[in-house]
Amino acid sequence: MLKQAPKTTRLARSLRARETWGERLMSSWLRSQRFAPYKFRRQHPVGPHFLDFFCNEAKLNIEVDGSQHGFP
């Protein structure tokens, strides 16, 4: 895994601390071993954007709509 810039790491941690209700729900589903052996990363940086959930093994990105998109 590539090392991220300290500013990027701080921003990703901040986003993880302020999850929307949809992100919390999805996170609990992904952590419950339903998708073993796949591991998902939360708030994964890609360029100037942050992916809500990313699985490197499956090359899968999951974006969960939240308050920034209008309505939960």
Secondary structure, DSSP 8 states (H G I E B T S, - for coil): -----HHHHHHHHHHHHT--HHHHHHHHHHHTTTTTT---EEEEEETTEEEEEEETTTTEEE----GGGS--
